[in-house]
Amino acid sequence: MSKKIIILNGSPRIKGNTSALVNEFARGAEEIGCEVKIFQLDKMNIHGCKGCFGGGKNFDSPCVQKDDMDKIYPVYREADLVVLATPIYYWNFSGQLRTVFDRLFAVAECDPNYRNPKKESVLLMAAEGYGFDDALQYYQNLMKHLGWTDLGHILAGGVMKVGDIKDHKELNQAYELGKKVGGNSL
Ligand SMILES: Cc1cc2nc3c(=O)[nH]c(=O)nc-3n(C[C@H](O)[C@H](O)[C@H](O)COP(=O)(O)O)c2cc1C
C-alpha cells in the first residue's frame, strides 16, 4: 500500500537547496503512487507556541491559536510519513520548522496522556558546511521522544547559494529514498 506523505519544508528559499531535495524525494514517492503534500512553511502564517497548555479541545483545530496550522493539522493526522526538510541554521533546524513542531504539540494534547500519533519520518537537510551532527542528534532525540520510526536522512553539505546543489549526489539519493520509503507500510 502506498503512503500518505506530508513534507514540512522549513527553507524560505523556494528554489533553494532544501527545496531541491524535497522535490526529488517527492518525485520518487509519487512515482510509486504515494500521495504527497508539501507545505512551504515560510509562506504560511504560523505563529510560535504560546505555551498555554490549553490546546487539544477541538480535534480538527487543536491549538488555541487560529492560523495556517489549521491547514497542516488534518494532513498531518492522515499522514503515514512525515518528512522534515530544512537548511542548517546555526547547527540546527530553521526556525520555521521548529515553530511548526512546537505547534504540533496541540495534537498530542488531544490525548489524555499526551501521546503523539505514530508516524514514520525522514530528514532532508542542506548546509554550507558539513556540521550536521548537532541537528542529526536533535532529530534522533525528537523521534525517540515522539515514538516515531526514523526511515533515514539525506544530508547535503557544501551548498550555499541557490542552485549549488545541482549535480550533487544527494539529489539522486533523495529520489531513491522517496521511492524506497514510500512503498513499505508500517
Ligand atoms: C541564518 C543562517 C544560518 C546558517 N547557519 C549555518 C550553519 O550553522 N552551518 C552551515 O553549514 N550553514 C549555515 N547556513 C547556510 C545554509 O545552511 C545554506 O546556505 C543552505 O544551502 C541553505 O539552504 P536553502 O537553499 O534550502 O535555503 C546558514 C544560513 C543562514 C541564512
The ligand as an ORCA input file, in Angstrom:
! r2SCAN-3c Opt
* xyz 0 1
  C      20.708     32.312      9.334
  C      21.577     31.295      8.649
  C      22.330     30.422      9.424
  C      23.123     29.460      8.808
  N      23.848     28.609      9.595
  C      24.609     27.652      9.008
  C      25.354     26.722      9.817
  O      25.335     26.727     11.035
  N      26.099     25.775      9.174
  C      26.167     25.718      7.791
  O      26.858     24.843      7.275
  N      25.449     26.555      7.026
  C      24.682     27.527      7.585
  N      23.943     28.379      6.798
  C      23.960     28.199      5.322
  C      22.750     27.418      4.807
  O      22.563     26.209      5.525
  C      22.959     27.088      3.320
  O      23.012     28.288      2.578
  C      21.894     26.183      2.745
  O      22.265     25.753      1.455
  C      20.544     26.891      2.671
  O      19.577     26.020      2.177
  P      18.346     26.546      1.264
  O      18.926     26.804     -0.106
  O      17.389     25.461      1.311
  O      17.835     27.815      1.879
  C      23.168     29.366      7.381
  C      22.385     30.237      6.617
  C      21.609     31.201      7.234
  C      20.767     32.127      6.379
*
